[in-house]
């Protein structure tokens, strides 16, 4: 109940809820993997069992030059972008450079607790196919009565790695 200096006393006492929350929230980044097209946003989830999630921030760094995305352009200093949404959240972003992108997220709750250990994840944006192998060597290189042979080759490195290679005898390699 409240009273003022003139002696007026509140007739109907106020009631409310007090939340004691000292536990920081958590967040996770669900965007990860290898992409050769991009039709999505950076996505994730956050949770707080006490007062609720107030906001989520995301830091996006590209391996090409170690610059950070500020929501509009790439800058040399670390930047946190506030995501849209709280429990499920997104950050609009479209990669323009083939590289590895490292994502870091942190959440804050309504009592001001900040996630103590940020979540990290990464993805690779690679739209260039691997180059053809070179220095192909078949051993043995001449006829042999043994029904076995070995094929070795060299390849240029590929940003996302080479998942498979196919060899067709007496013909140039083709993709499928």
C-alpha positions as CSV (number, residue, x, y, z in Angstrom):
1,X,0.0,0.0,0.0
2,X,1.2,3.5,-0.7
3,X,0.7,6.7,1.3
4,X,1.6,10.3,0.4
5,X,2.9,13.1,2.5
6,X,-0.7,14.5,3.1
7,X,-1.8,11.2,4.7
8,X,-3.7,9.8,1.7
9,X,-3.5,6.0,1.8
10,X,-4.1,3.8,-1.2
11,X,-7.4,2.0,-0.7
12,X,-6.8,-1.0,-2.9
13,X,-3.2,-2.4,-2.5
14,X,-1.2,-3.1,-5.7
15,X,0.0,-6.6,-6.5
16,X,2.7,-7.7,-8.9
17,X,5.1,-10.4,-9.7
18,X,8.8,-10.1,-8.9
19,X,11.1,-12.4,-11.0
20,X,14.5,-13.2,-9.6
21,X,16.5,-14.3,-12.6
22,X,20.3,-14.7,-12.3
23,X,20.6,-17.4,-15.0
24,X,21.7,-16.3,-18.4
25,X,19.8,-17.4,-21.5
26,X,21.1,-19.6,-24.2
27,X,21.1,-19.4,-28.0
28,X,22.1,-21.7,-30.8
29,X,22.7,-21.1,-34.5
30,X,20.9,-23.6,-36.7
31,X,22.5,-22.4,-40.0
32,X,25.5,-24.5,-40.9
33,X,26.8,-26.7,-43.7
34,X,27.8,-26.3,-47.4
35,X,25.9,-24.1,-49.8
36,X,26.2,-23.5,-53.5
37,X,23.0,-21.5,-53.6
38,X,21.6,-19.2,-50.9
39,X,17.8,-18.6,-50.4
40,X,17.7,-18.2,-46.7
41,X,18.6,-16.1,-43.7
42,X,20.9,-16.9,-40.8
43,X,18.7,-18.7,-38.3
44,X,18.7,-19.9,-34.7
45,X,16.9,-20.5,-31.4
46,X,17.1,-19.0,-28.0
47,X,15.8,-20.0,-24.6
48,X,15.5,-18.5,-21.1
49,X,13.7,-20.3,-18.3
50,X,13.4,-17.2,-16.1
51,X,12.4,-13.8,-17.3
52,X,12.4,-14.6,-21.0
53,X,14.6,-13.7,-24.0
54,X,14.9,-9.9,-24.6
55,X,17.1,-10.1,-27.7
56,X,19.6,-12.1,-29.6
57,X,22.8,-10.7,-31.3
58,X,24.8,-12.3,-34.0
59,X,28.4,-11.7,-35.1
60,X,29.3,-12.8,-38.7
61,X,32.9,-13.1,-39.8
62,X,34.2,-14.1,-43.2
63,X,37.5,-16.1,-43.5
64,X,38.5,-14.3,-46.7
65,X,39.7,-11.2,-44.9
66,X,38.5,-11.7,-41.3
67,X,36.1,-8.8,-41.6
68,X,32.8,-8.6,-39.8
69,X,29.4,-7.9,-41.2
70,X,27.6,-4.8,-39.7
71,X,24.3,-5.4,-41.4
72,X,25.2,-3.5,-44.5
73,X,28.9,-3.9,-45.3
74,X,32.1,-5.5,-44.1
75,X,34.3,-3.8,-41.5
76,X,37.5,-4.7,-39.8
77,X,36.2,-4.3,-36.3
78,X,34.0,-6.8,-34.5
79,X,30.2,-6.0,-34.8
80,X,27.1,-7.6,-33.2
81,X,23.9,-7.4,-35.2
82,X,20.5,-7.6,-33.3
83,X,18.4,-10.5,-34.8
84,X,14.8,-10.3,-35.6
85,X,12.8,-12.5,-33.1
86,X,13.7,-13.9,-29.8
87,X,12.9,-17.6,-29.2
88,X,13.3,-18.2,-33.0
89,X,15.4,-15.6,-34.6
90,X,16.8,-14.6,-38.0
91,X,19.4,-12.3,-39.5
92,X,18.9,-11.3,-43.1
93,X,22.1,-11.9,-45.0
94,X,23.2,-12.9,-48.5
95,X,26.8,-14.1,-49.1
96,X,28.5,-12.4,-52.0
97,X,31.9,-14.0,-51.6
98,X,32.9,-17.6,-51.7
99,X,34.5,-18.3,-48.3
100,X,33.9,-19.8,-44.9
101,X,31.6,-17.7,-42.7
102,X,31.8,-18.0,-38.9
103,X,28.7,-17.2,-36.9
104,X,28.5,-16.4,-33.2
105,X,25.3,-15.7,-31.3
106,X,24.5,-14.5,-27.8
107,X,21.2,-13.9,-26.1
108,X,20.1,-11.5,-23.3
109,X,17.1,-11.9,-21.1
110,X,14.6,-9.4,-19.7
111,X,16.6,-9.1,-16.4
112,X,19.8,-8.1,-18.3
113,X,21.6,-11.5,-18.0
114,X,23.9,-12.0,-21.1
115,X,24.7,-15.4,-22.4
116,X,28.1,-16.3,-20.8
117,X,29.4,-18.6,-23.5
118,X,28.3,-17.6,-27.0
119,X,27.2,-20.2,-29.5
120,X,29.3,-20.7,-32.7
121,X,28.7,-22.3,-36.0
122,X,29.9,-21.9,-39.6
123,X,29.0,-22.4,-43.2
124,X,30.8,-22.6,-46.5
125,X,29.5,-20.7,-49.5
126,X,31.0,-22.2,-52.6
127,X,29.5,-21.7,-56.1
128,X,32.6,-22.8,-58.1
129,X,32.8,-26.5,-59.1
130,X,36.1,-28.4,-58.4
131,X,38.6,-28.3,-61.3
132,X,39.4,-31.3,-63.3
133,X,42.1,-33.6,-62.0
134,X,45.6,-33.6,-63.5
135,X,48.6,-35.9,-63.5
136,X,46.4,-38.9,-63.8
137,X,48.4,-42.1,-63.5
138,X,47.1,-45.6,-64.0
139,X,49.3,-48.4,-62.6
140,X,50.2,-50.7,-64.2
141,X,50.2,-48.7,-67.4
142,X,50.4,-51.7,-69.7
143,X,48.6,-55.0,-70.0
144,X,48.9,-57.4,-67.1
145,X,47.2,-60.7,-66.3
146,X,46.4,-59.3,-62.8
147,X,42.9,-58.0,-62.6
148,X,43.7,-54.9,-60.6
149,X,44.9,-51.4,-61.2
150,X,45.4,-48.2,-59.3
151,X,44.4,-44.7,-60.4
152,X,46.1,-41.7,-58.8
153,X,45.7,-38.1,-59.6
154,X,46.2,-34.6,-58.3
155,X,43.6,-31.9,-57.8
156,X,43.6,-28.3,-57.1
157,X,42.1,-27.5,-53.7
158,X,38.4,-26.7,-53.5
159,X,36.8,-24.4,-50.9
160,X,34.3,-27.0,-49.8
161,X,36.4,-30.1,-50.5
162,X,36.0,-32.7,-53.1
163,X,33.2,-35.1,-52.2
164,X,33.6,-37.6,-55.1
165,X,35.6,-38.1,-58.3
166,X,34.6,-40.4,-61.1
167,X,36.9,-41.9,-63.7
168,X,35.7,-43.4,-67.0
169,X,38.1,-45.6,-68.8
170,X,39.2,-44.3,-72.2
171,X,37.0,-41.1,-71.9
172,X,37.1,-37.7,-70.5
173,X,35.5,-37.3,-67.0
174,X,32.0,-35.9,-67.0
175,X,29.9,-34.6,-64.2
176,X,26.7,-36.2,-62.9
